Each structure stands twice: as C-alpha cells, then as structure tokens.
Amino acid sequence: MMATAERTATACVGAHGVQARWGTRIEPGWIDGHPCLQYADRPRALSELLLDAQRWSSREFIVQGARRFTGERHALAVAHVAAALQRRGVRRGQRVMMLGFNHIEWLVAFWALQCLGATVVLGNAWWSDEETAHAIRVAQPSLVLTDREGERALPFETPCCRFADLRQAIESDEALALQIEPVDEEDVALVLFSSGTTDQAKGVAMTHRCVIANIQNLMRLTGRLPSELPDKHPGTVSLVSMPLFHLAGIQVSFMTMLSGGKLVFLEGRFDALQALELIHRERVRTWGAVPTMVSRVVQHERFGEFDTSSVSSVQMGGAAIPPDLRMEVQRCFPATKKRVGSMYGLTEAGGVLAAGSGEDIEGRSGCVGRPLPCVEIRIDKPDAEGVGEIAARTPTATSGYLGDTTPISDWDGWVFSGDLGRLDEDGRLYVVGRSKDMIIRGGENISSLHVENCLRTHPAVLDAAVVPLPHADLGEEVGAAVVCRPGETTSIDDLRAHALKHLARFQVPSRWWLTEKPLPTNASGKVVKREVLARWPHSI
C-alpha cells in the first residue's frame, strides 16, 4: 500500500516541484548578519527531500540482510512511525535523540521525525555511559530512540523507545497518508556532537538551511542535482559503511535517495568480508568510507574471490589518505580510474568544504581538492610559505552550540577550522597539519584533552599526555604517556580498565608509556607533545 503526502503532495513530488526547488544559480545573500553566497533556488525543509525522492518510489531503496524496501515501502513505514511517535507526544521543535547503529529502523525514524518537524539529535552509538549522560544533559531530549539493552540503562530516567519497538509500525501494510509539518529553514533540523579540543563534546546545531546547502553543494559537484536528472536516471548503488550518526553517513543516504539509488547497509559493525560480499551480491557502484575501512577491504586475503568490477567510485574522508592506498584502490577497483576522491570538511562548518579526484589531487601531497560551490576559503595569517589556519565562509555553517553562547564564526561569518593549510595558484586546498590537539583513529575524532582529563582522575596518575601514534591500519592510534605520583604504582591493565569506565572504547589508549620522569614542557609549563613523540620508546 502506498503512503501519500497530504497538503501539496502531487505538486511537490512532480517534476515541476523538483525543478522549482533545486538550482545552480548562486547569489550573494546575508545569513546571521554577515554576507554569504547561497543558492537562489533551494528546498527550505529536509522533509521536502523525502517528497522529491518519491519520483523513484517504485525502485528498491534500502537493503539490509534479507530485508528489502522500495521507496514506496519506505515512505509508508515513515508515515506509520511518524504517527507512532506523534502518539508519544513528539511535536515540532522538540529534540529527539537517536542512539543506535545503521539499520532500517534508524533511517525510517529519522525521516519520521523530520516529517513531524522535530530536531534529530545524532547520538554516537559508541559513547560510554558517561558520555551519553553528558550528551543527554546538553540536549535535554524529550525522547531517546535507542539500541541499548536494559543493562545499559539511560541516565535521569530519560523517556526512551527501543528501535526494535518500531518494527511493528514499520512492517504495517495499512494505507496511511504521509503528513508533513511545515518548518522554517532556520529551524534546527539536526544536532551533532563534535569532538573538539575541550574536555566535553559540544552539541552543534544545524538548521535546515545548513544541511540542505551542504547536500546541494555535493550534488551539484557530482552532477546529480534532482532538477538535472530525468525520470529514467538509473541511480546508483551505495554501500553505507559510515555511521549514520556521522555527517558523512547522512550525506550518502540523502544523495542516494535523491538520485533514485539504492542504499546497502551492513548487518552489525563494519566487517571487510561482509563488505566484499555485499559489493559482489548487490553490484555496489559507489562507496564512501574512511581510509581504514577501504584498506581492510583491498588487503583482505579473500579479495580475489569476489567480483568487485561494479565499483566505479570510492570516496575517502575523515583521515589522511596514504598515497599508496590511493594507488591500491585504483588497482583493485579498475573501474574507478580517476574517481578515487578525497573530501575535506568540518562539523562546525556544516559538512564538506573541499573535494577533488583524479588529476586534481594525484601527485599533490596533502591536496584535498577545490572549494565546493558556495564555499569561500581563505588562509588566516599565512607564513612565508603560505601556510596558516584554514577558514571558511559558507551557507552550510552551523548556528551555534547547545547551551553555549560561544560563536562558531567570527563577526564576518568565517569559521576557523583549527587545521593548517595553504592554497595554490589554481585554488586547490592543501591540508598540511592540525593546530587542534586531535587524534583521528579510523575516521573517529578523539580529543586528546578529553582522554588526558580522564586519566588524571586515576589516583595513581600525576600527569598524562595523549598523542597520536602512526598505525598502519587505523592511520593513527591513541598513545598515553603517564607519570605516576611519587610512591604510587599502577599497571597498564589498571589504567585501561579505568579509562573504559569513562570513555568510548575507541578513545581508550592502545599504547602506553608509564614513566616516573616529568613530561617535557616549555617555558610556560605546557607539555610539548612533539617532544613526547620524539622521546616515545620504540619498544613500547
């Protein structure tokens, strides 16, 4: 049975509605009191994206294991889940946290909340109980949708609903109209938690305008704006291995839906063999992942047993891409040719800022491509070699932090990345380092300060310095140099157990250096981490 959209259903879904909503013309405008480039023709609400995708409703849209949903079946499930959540009291403007892994229930619930005009708070399913409690304190959601079992109860007696409890609504065949609650484009659509350099993650508020501008930029870059696609456009098949609670995962799901494609979900956590099986079985054409995932697939001992010839595009982001990995991907997936790409972005800036592939980045170490449409990039306080902090002004910029008046941009709308980079004479952006104290482990951002503050709460620890150590598979791993208090003793096992009580598992140091000597400091007493790295014992 088909879900229909009340209000202006046929006009919104038809070709005329799509043409009117999506355009390529860029014009100067004003956002939050500062000048900014923006698209003249653009959707004003995320729910409109769901309506636009109904032109492909007869096609298969989601695959996970034995479950297969067409676009029509997905829309009907969204209508039923929206009704179920509405009965629970969810209304426009309320925050609902989604704390789960990639599965059909997650995606259906996301769109149901957008239809209700609610704000979706994206919770990291890998968070520790302590980090989850912090996020709930900051976001104050009216409801939490979760995968967590009873033994990991949510704090503060938070009203919650397990994703599994939505299964009955999702599987219902009863006809039901898809109702869309009108919203303003400056209403907050999403909240993401950014792993900044502070000791606690911050909730970053993203308006409908911000999220849509990012998607419009990416779809224009790839020539897949809905207004440019005929009804017979074949679409693509996307393997979704990035978590949907990360912006990269959301981007892939939006773009695939809007271009008539199919999303292929893994079952459970990322597994290289399962990824190969899905590429083979579903004829996957595009794959966006962090370099660690891609490396594990192309180096898998059974790679040659699977037909991977369908893969024509591999986009990597979230961490530095080793040149040899780029070459190996082109060898293993010959159809990619020049389509092994790189993306550079920032949560506070609302998504991707620059992207490139092929000749634009090949042979240019550190090059991440060119700024996307609508994105202005400048280098702040460049040195003699043109290297300085990367700053961006873009309509994708987020609107602020929850419960924090600290502005994300300066008075003129520039968002400072904390990354060091330069621009060449042709406008290509190069990322040469990080001014932020951050570790990127397998695509996950880890605040060194956050881990250090945790370790310092151990009674035997006097001081700690957390640094990124090179890792062949993950790119970087977490190393902790720990100074014990005089007369106190501890062990790596004890410190690891302490860290596991307060940190997500991926944040717990995997390499340790216990010492009685003080850490190297500068004249002001601040630990010099480059010295810590230089002195790190090679045998540890």
N, C-alpha and C positions, 0 to 999 in steps of 0.2 A: 504494500500500500504506500502511496506517495504522500510525503508531507508537503503541504502547500504553504506559501508565505502570505499571511494576511497583510492588509494595508495596500501597498502598491506592488503586489507580487509580480504580475506578468511584465509590467513596465520595467521593474528593477532587473529582472532576470534576462530580459530580451537583449538583443544586440544593441539596440538604441541606448538602453541604460548603461551598458558596458562602455560604449563609445563615449558617452557623455561624462563618465566618471574618470576615465583614465586618459591622460595625455602626456605629451613630451615637452610641451612649451614651458619654459622656465621663466619666471618673472621675479623682479625684486619685491620683497614684502617686509613686513615687520612682525616679529614674534617676541613676545615678552618684553617689548620696549626696545628691541635692537634690530638693526637691518639683517635680513637673511634672504637668500634665494629660496624659492619654493615653486612647486608645480602649480600651474594655473588651474588645471583640471585634475581633481583627485577625489577619491572617496573620503567621506567625513566620519565613518564609523567602521570598526572591524566587522560588524555584522553584515555590512554591505559586501564584504569579500565572500562570505558564505553564500549570499544571494547570487553574486556573479558566477560562482562556481556551479550553479545549478544548470547552466547550459550543457554541462558534461554529466548530468545526473545518471544517465544510463550506463556509464562506464564504471569499471571496477576502480575503487578509490583507495581502500585500505586492505592490506593483507597482513595477518599475524597468525602463524601456525595454520590451523585448519579453518580459521575464521576469515571470511572474505565479504567485504561490504562494498556495494556500489555507492555512488554519490547520492542516489535517491534513498538508499537504505540508511546511509549516514545521516542525512537530513531528517528522516523520520525519527531516528534514535535521538538526535539533538532535540527535536520537539518534545519527545517524551521525558527526557532528562530535565529539560528546562521546566516542564510542568511539575516534575517531582521536586525539583529544588525550590520552585516557587511555593509549593505547598509547605516546604520547610521554612518559609519566610524570607527567602533571598529576594532582594529588591535592587533596583537601580542605585548605583553608588556604594553599595555595601562591598566590603572586601571579603573574598573567599580564598583561602589558601589551598593550593593543590600540592600535596606532598606525596609524590609517587613516581614510579618509573614509567617507561614508554609502554603504553598499551592502548587498546581501542577505547577503553573506558575513560582514560585520561583525555584523549583528543575530543571525544564526544562531550564530556563535561566542560572542557574549555569553551567550545562553541556554544553550548547551552548557556553558560554564564555570560558570554558576550551578547547573546540574544536578549538576556534579561537586563543588560546594561550594568552588570556588576563589574567590579575590579578584580582581576585574577592576580593573586599573589603567588608567584612561582617559588615553591619551596624546593630546596635541594634534597633529594631523597637520600643522599649520603651523609647529611648532617648528623652530628651526635645529638643526644637528648638535650645537652646544654645549649648547643647552637640552635636547635629547634625552639627551645624555650625563649631564647633571645629574640628570634625572628617573630614569634607569636606576640611577645611583649611589644615589639616595634609596630607590627602590622595591625594588631588587635582585630583579627578577622572575626566575622560573625559566624563563620563555619569553616571547618577544615575537612577537605576531602583527602583521604589518606590510604596508603597501602599498609600502614603499620599494624602489627598484630597487638593483642591485648597486653603482652609482656612489655611492650614499649608504649605505654600509655602516654597521651599528650598531657602537658602540664596545664595547671589552672582550670581543670575540668572544662576544657575547651569543647564546645559543641562540635561533634565530628560525625562524618559519614564515611564508611569504607567504600572504596571504588567498587568492590565486589558487590556491594548492596545495590549498585545501579544496574546490575546485569539484567534484572527482570524488565526494567523500563527500556533498556537498550534493545532487548530482544522482542519487544512488543510489536505486533503487526497491525494494531488498531490504527486507523487513519487519524491523524491529528495535525492541525494547522500549525505551521512554524510562525510564531508571533515574535515580532521584533520591537523591542523597546527603543524609542528614539533617544539618542545621546548627542552631546556637543563634542566637536572634535578636540576640544581642550579638556574634556573629562579624562580622568586617569583610566586607562584600559588595562595596564599591566604594572606589576611591581616586581622587579628583580633585585636580588641581593648581590651586591658587588663585594668581592674580596679585595678590599682596599688595604692601605698600609696602616690603618688603625687596628686596634685590638678587637673590634667587633665589626661584623659585616653590616653594611648600611642598605636600607631598602630604597631602591631607585625607582621613582615614579615615572612612568612612560604614558603619555597621552595617546589618544587615537591618532592624532596628527603625527606624532613622533614615530609610532610603529608603522603607519602606512607609508610615510615618506621613505623609510628605510626599505620597505618592500618594493615601492615604486622605483627607487634607485636601482635595486638589484635586477628587477625585471626589465627595466629599460636597458641596463648593461648587457643582459643576455638576449635582448630582442624578443622578450616574451610578455610584453605588456598585454593584458587582456584585450585592449582595443586593437592590437595589431594581429591577433590570432583569428583565423577563420574557424568556423564551427567544426571543420574536419581536421583541425590540427591534431596530430597523433598523440601529443603529450609525451611524457617521459616516465620512466620507472625509477624511482628514487629509493635507495637503501638508506634508512634513517638509523644511523648508529650514534648520532649525537643526542644527548638527553634533551627531551622536550622542555625541561625546566631551564635550559640554557637558551640564549637568544639564537644561537646557530641552529638548534633543532627546530625552533619555532619558524625561523626563516625558511628552512627546507620544506616544512609542512605547508606553509602558506603558498609558496611559489609553485609547488607541485599541484596543489588543489586548484589554483587559479589558471593553470595552463592545461587542465584536463588530464593530468598524470595520475600515477599510482604510487602510494606510499607503502613500502615494505618494512615492517617492524621485525626486529629480532625478538625472540622469546627469552626473557631474562637478560642478564648482564651481557656485555659485549664478549663474543667468542669468535675468534678468527675462523675456525672451521665452519661454524654456523653461517657466518657472513659469506664464505665461499659457496656454501650450499645454496643460499638464497640468491646470490648472483647468478648461479648456474640455473636454478629452477625458475626464477621469475624474470630472467633476462634483464637484469638491472642495467640501466644505461648511465645513471648519474649517481655519484656517491660523494657526500661531504663528510669529512672526518678529521680528527686530529692526526698529526703525523704518526703517533704511536700506533693507532689502530691500523693505519694503512701499512705501516712497516710489518706488523704482525701478520697481516694477510699475505703480502707479497713474499714474505720469508717463510711461510708455513710449509712444512715438509710435504703436505699433500696438495699444494697449489696446482701442480700439473694435472691432477685428476679431474679438474673442473673446467667447464667451458666458460671462460670469462671474456669472450670476444665481444659481448654486447656492451661492455663498459666503454663509454666514449668520453666521459668527463669525470675527473677526480679533483675535487676542491679541498684543499687542506688549510686549516687555520687553527688558532688557539695556541700555537707554539712555533718556534723557528723550524723551518723545513731544511734538513740537510740536503746539499746538492746531490749527493749520491742516491738519496731516496727518490728525488725527483726523476733521476735517470732510470732507476729501477722500476718505478711506476710506468714510465713510458715503454720499458722493455716488456713488462708483464701484461700491460694493457695496451697493445699496439694501436687500438682504435682511438686512444686519447690523443695521439700525435702531439699537437701543440696545446692540448686542453688540460694539462696539469696545472692547476691555478693556485694562486695564493691570495689570501684576504687579510686585511688588517682592520681591526675595529676596536671599539671601546664601549663598555656598557653605558657609562655616563653620557657618551655621545649618541647613544641610541642604536648602535649597530655598526655596520661596515662603513669604513671611511675611504678605503682604497682597495683596489683589486687589480690583478693582472694575470696573464698567462702567456705561454708561447714566447715569442721573441721579445716581448716587453720585459720579461724577467729573467730569461735564460742568460747565463753568463754574467749576471749582475748580482753579485753577492749582497744580500740584505735587502734587495729591491722587492717591494710588496705590490707594485703596480702604480696606477694613477688614481687620483681622487675621483670618486663617483660623481655623477651629475648632482648638482645642488650642494655639493660639499666643497667648502673653501678650506684649504690647509695652508698654514704658514709655519715657519720655524722661528721660535722665540729665542732671542738673544744668541744668535749663531756665533760660533767661534771662527777662527781663521779658516777652517776647513768647511764652514757652512753647517756645522753640527750644533743643534740646540734642541730645546724641547718642542715636540710636535703639538701644535694647537689646531683645533678645527672649529669652524662655524658652519652649522648645518641645521635644517629644519627637523632632523632626527634627534636633536639634543633633548635630553630628558628634562623634566620640570623641577626636580629637586629631590631631596632625601626625606623619607618619612620621619617626622619628629625631630628634624634638624633644619635650622634656618641657614646653614652654610650653603651659599650659592654654588651651583655646579659650573656655571660660566661666569666670566668677568662682565663688567658693565657693558661691553660691546658685543657680548654673545659668544666669546671664544672659550672653548672647553680645552683645558690643558691636560694632556694625556699622561704625563709622567714618564713618557718614553722619549728617548733621544733619537733624532733622525736628521735627515737632510733631503733637499730636493735637488735634482739635477736640472740641467738647462732645458730638458724636454718635459719637465713637470713630473717625472717619476719620483715616488717617495721611497726612501731607504730608511729602514729601522736599524740603528746601529747599537742600541743598548737600552737599558732601563734605568731611569733615575729613581723609580719606585723600588722599595725593598720587597720584591715579589719573587716567588718561585713558580714556575709553570711546569707542573708534573702531569704528563699525559694529557695536556689541554686544560687541566684544572688549575685555576689561580689560587695560590696559597700565600697568605700574608705571613712573612717571617715574624713580624712583631706579635701576631696572634699566637703563634706556636711558642715563641720565647716567653710570653707572659704566662702561658700555661705551665711551662717547665719550671718557671721561677716560683710557682706555688708549691712545688715539692719541698718538703722540709730540709732535705739534704743539699739543695741546689742554692749556690750563692749567685751565680750568673750563668747566662746562656746566650749563645749566638747561633742563629739558624741561617744556613747558607744554601744556595743551590749547587749541587754537585752533578757533573755530567753523567748521563745514563744513556746507554746505547739504545734502549727500547723506549723509555719514557721521556727522553730529552733531558730532563732534569729530575733529580731526586732530592729529598729533604735530608740535609745533614745538620746535626746538632752538636756543637761544641759546648760541653757543660763543665762548669767549675764547681767543685763541691765545697761546702762550708768546712772550715777547719775542724778536724775531729769527727766529721761525719763521713759515712761511706754509703754508697748505693751501687746499684748494678744497672746495666742496660735493660734487663728484663723488668726491673722495678720501675725505671723511668718510662719504658714503653707502656706498661700497664697503667701508670698514672696518666699518661697522655691519652690513652684510649678512653678514659673516663670522661674527658672533656673535649676531645677533638674528633672530627670525622676521620675515618680510617686512612683516607688518602693524605691527610695532613700530618699523620704521625711520622716522625723521622725514621728513615730506614737505615741510616748510617750515623754512628755515634762516635764522639771523641771525648772521653772523660779525662779531665786533667786537674791538677792541683795548682797549676800556674795561672796567673791572671791573663785575661784575654788582651790582645794588643789594642791600645787606644790612642787617639790623637790628643792634641793639647787640651781640648775641652773635655776629655774624658769619655768621648764616644767611641764605641768599639769600631775598629777599622776592619770591615769584613773582607776586603781584598787581602789583608794580611792573614786573616783566619784561613782563607782559601789557600794562600801561599804556604802556610805552615801545616796544612792538613796532612796528617800521617798517611802515606800511601798504602800502608799495610792494613789500615782500618776500613 
